[in-house]
Amino acid sequence: MLENPHTFLMKTGSKNPSNTGDINMKTNVKNKKRIGIAVLISVIILTVISAVVSAVYINQNIVKKVVSTKGAGGTPFSSNYLLLVPKETSVFAMKTIYCSEGADTAQFVINVCNYVQNDPSNVNENDISYTLNLTLMDLDGSVYSKDTEGLSVTDNDGTAHSFSSGVCTISGQLLEKNQRSVNTYTIIVPKQMVGAVQMSAVAEPSDSSSYSAANGNKLGRTFTFAEYNASATTWTGSFSETDADGYDAFNYIIRGQGKGTVILTWDASQLEINKIFLDSNGLQRNVTSSGNMKSLSFDVDSTDGLNRYDIQFYKTENGVYTDMETINGYVTVNFSEADSQ
């Protein structure tokens, strides 16, 4: 006959170590400890895995930021051609505008917007007043003082603006807050100025509140003009960034026309090439070294429809530079045309 259950429970509470109930309780405690340890280990493993995954994700985001057009960066003040730069910037990235062979003019349209260029839904919550300054220069950087007949600038209202002493100032420009606002400027450069002049275009906020709305930045770029020659064979390289301060990675663009071999050379003590570019293009064995310098050779052929390569470089631990002029000195591109035979 079973004992009174209440009596049994009282017995299991006995302090006698030989008691079966006491042993069961100890066993349960041990099991709970084992389970607790197992759970703790599982949590640690999951935490480590989560950290690794998070690290990979963060690194991917860094690459994406580098690849994206510099100047977007969440600042709702942008342009299709002009780049977002700090207020104090006076030297701007170059951009060549081409006109067709035999054409009388080179024509392009600059827009200035109050949203992030690749995210039109990110609209500025504040008005931005700005002035657009267009400045003509000779190719050596001196003031352009020659004839400007045929050169024209027209805004989206159809108003024509002229140059005086090589400068065209379009003031009183406004981008209204909380709605997509775009101002456009159509620029026509006559043939006699193509290849003979360069033009800087700077959209500069007019007051402190507008500068604040643009996060202390302005928009700027320098344009050169050339006649497009489909038969020309040349490949060149350049960084797309205009400022190195605060950046650990940079975009290098190689582009051109024709068929041949490109040799990309860089100072490996200062810059490290993106290995993903090498791996995805099967170029690991094409890299050679000589002291601090490394070189990558690869064949190019624009007739296959590929006339541009985007490569990322990363600052090494020894890299202490803060200006693009210094970085430009670490990378060179040489091109040799393929034998036509």
N, C-alpha and C positions, 0 to 999 in steps of 0.2 A: 504494500500500500504506500502511495506517495505521501511524503511528509506534507504538512501544512505549507503551502507556498510562501506564506509570510515567514515561517521558520527557516525555509531554504534561503530566502533572500537575506535574512539576518546572518545565516552561516557564511554566505559568500562575502559578507562584510567583515569576517573574522580577520584578525591581524596575523593569524597563524600562517607562516610562509608555506607550510606543507598542505594547506587547504586547497582543494581543487579549484574552488571559485576564485581564490586569490591568484592562482597560477593563470587561470583564464583571463583575469583582468590584466595581469602583466603581459600575457601574450597579446591581448588586444592593444595594450599601450605600445608594445613593440611594433605591432603591425601598423598602428597609426603613425608611429614615428617613421617607419619605412615608407609608408604612403606619402607622408609629409615631405620626406627627403626627396622621393621620386618626383613629387609635384614641384618642389623647389628647383630641382635639376632641370625639369622640363621648362619651367619659367625662365631659368637662366639661358637655356639653349635657345628658346624662342626669342628672348631679348637680344642675344648675340646675332641670331639670324635676322631679326628685325633691324638691328643696327647696320649689318652688312648691306641688307637690301636698301635701307635708307641712304647709306653712303653711296651706293651705286646710283640711286635715283638722283641724289644731289649732284653727283658728278655729271650725270646726263644733263641736268638742268644747266650746269655751268657751260657745257658745250653748246647747248641750245642758245644760251645768251650770247655766246661768242659768235655763233653762226648768224643770229638775227642781225638785221640792219642796226648798226649802232645809231643811237639817237632816239629809237623808239623807247625802250627802257621804262615805259610807264608814264612818260611825260607827255601830256596831251597838247603838244605844240610841235608840229612836224611838217614835212614837205616830201614831195616825190623825188626831188633832186638835192635839196639842201640838207645838210647834216646838223643834228643838234650838237652844239659845242658850248663850253663854258663862256661866260660873259667876257672874259679877258682875252679870248682867242683872237689872234690877228692873222694867222696863216692857216689857210683852209685846204682841205683835200681837193685834188684835181679831178676833173671829169671832162672827157672829150666828147663834143657833139659833132656828129658827122653829117655831111651833106652828100647826096648822090653825085656820081661823076656827071659833069655837065650841068648840074643844077645851078641856078643863079643865086640861091640863098641857102643858109643853114637856119632851120627854124625849130624851136622847142618851146615847151610850155612849163613854167614853174608854178606849182601850187603851194600855198601855205595854209595849213589846217589847224583847227583847235582840238584835234583828237590824235590818238596814237595811230601812226600810219598803217600798221598791220592789225589794228583793232579799233575800227570806227565807232564801236559802241562806247569806248572809253573817251568821253567828251569832257572838255575842261569845264569846271564849275564856275569859272571866273572869266570875265571879259579880258581879252588881250588886245591892247593897242600897240601897234608897231610901225616902224618905218622900213621900207625896203630900199636899200642902197645898191645900185649897180655901178661898178667902177671899171673903166677900161684901162688896160695896161699893155705896153709893148711886151713882147715875149721875154724880155730881160727884166720885167717888173717895173720899169719906169712908166711915168704917166703917158698915156696915148694922146697925142695932140694932132693926129692927122685927120683927114676928112672922114666924117661919119655918115655921109649921104647914103640913104638906103637902110640905115640901122633904125629899127623901130621897136617900141615897147608899148603894148596895149593891155589894159587890165580887163577884168571880166565885165565891166560896165561899158566897155568900148572906148574908154578914155585913152588917148594917146599921150605918152610921156617922152620927153626929149632929153638928150644929153647936153650938158654944159660943162666945158673944160674936162670932158671925159667922165663926168659923173651924172647919173640920173637918180634923183631922190624922189621917192613916192611915199609921202607922209600921210598921216591920218588914217592908216589902215586899221580895220577893226574886225576881230573875230568874236562874235557874240556868244556868251556863256550858255551852257545847258542845252545846246543844240549843235548839230553838225554844221560847221561854218567853214567855207573854203573860199579863198581868194586866188584867182589865177592871173598869170602874166605871160602873154605871148611875146616872145622875143624873136625877131628876124634879123639875121646878120647877113649883110650883102657879101657876094663872092669875093670882092676885093679885100675884105677883112679876114676871110677864112685863111687860117695859117699865118696870120700876121698880127693877131691880137688875142689877148685873154681878158676875161671878164670875171670879176668877183661879184657875187650876189650875197647880200647879208640882210636877213630879216631880224631887226633888233627891237625888242620891246621898248616902248616909249617912256615908261615910268616904272616906279618901284613895285607897284601892285601887279603890273603886267609881267615884270621880271619874276615876281614871286609866283605868279600863275604858271610860268614856264620853268619853275624850279631853278631860277638863276641862270638860265641858258638863253642862247640865241641860235639862229639857224644861219649856216653859211657854206659856201663852196666857191671854188674858182673853176671857170670853164675855159677850155681851149676849143678851137674849131678846126676841122680838117675835112678834106675831101676823101670819101670812102673809095678805096681802090680794091676791087674784088680780087685782082691778080697779085696784090702785094703779099709777100710772105714774111711774116715776122711774129715772134712770140715774146711777150714781156711779162714782168711780174711786179706787183706792188702790194703793200698793206692797205687794207680798206680803212683802218683806224687812223684818226688824226691826233689822238692823245693816248699816251701810254700810262699816265699816272693812275694808279689804282687798279690796273688790269694785270692779270697773270696769263692771259691767253689772247692771241691775235689772229685775225684772218689774213691769209696771204692769197692773192688771186693771180693766177697765171692765165693769160688769154692771148689769142692771136689768130692768125690765118696761115694756111699752108701746111705742108708736110715736112717733118724732120725730127730732130732730137732736141729735147730740152734738158739742160743740166742745171739743177737747182742746188746751190751751195749755201751752207749756213754755218755759223759759229756754234758748235754744239756745247760749248761751255756757257753760252748765254741763252740759247733757245733749244727746245726739244720738239721735234716734229711729231704730229699726231700719228701714232702707230696704226690707228684704224684706217687712215688713208693708205698707208703702205700695205696693210693686210688685205683690204677690200679690193685693191688694184693689183695684188700679186707682185709688189715692188720691193719686198724685204731684201732680196738678194741684189737689188740694183743700187744699194747704198754702199759707198766707199768712204774710208776715213783717212785723213792725213793730219796728224796732230789734233788740234781742236776743231778742225774743219771737217764737215761731212758733205758729201755730194750725192745727189739722187739723179739718175738719168732715166728718161723714159721717152718713148716715141709719141709724137702728136700728129694728128691728121684732121684738119678741120673739115675736109670733104666728107668725113664720116658723120658730120653733124655735131661734133664735140669740139668747141673752141674755147672752153673755159674750165679751169680746175680750181677748186676752193680747198685750201689747205690750212689747217690750224697749227700754229706754233705756240708752245707753252714756255713761260719763263722758268729757267732753271734756278736752283738754290743760289747760284752765284750771280744771278741777274739782279743788278741794282739800278738799272736805267729807269728813267721816268719820262723820256721824250722820244717821239717817233723818229727824229733825225738820227739818234743813236741806233735805234733798232734797225732802221733801213740799212745801216752800214754792216749789219750782221748777215744779210741775205742778198744773194745775187742770182740772176738768171741769165744763162747763155743759150742761144739757139743756133743750131746748124741745120741748114736746109738739106733735105734729102736730094740725092742725085736724080735729076729729071730722067735719066736713062734707066 
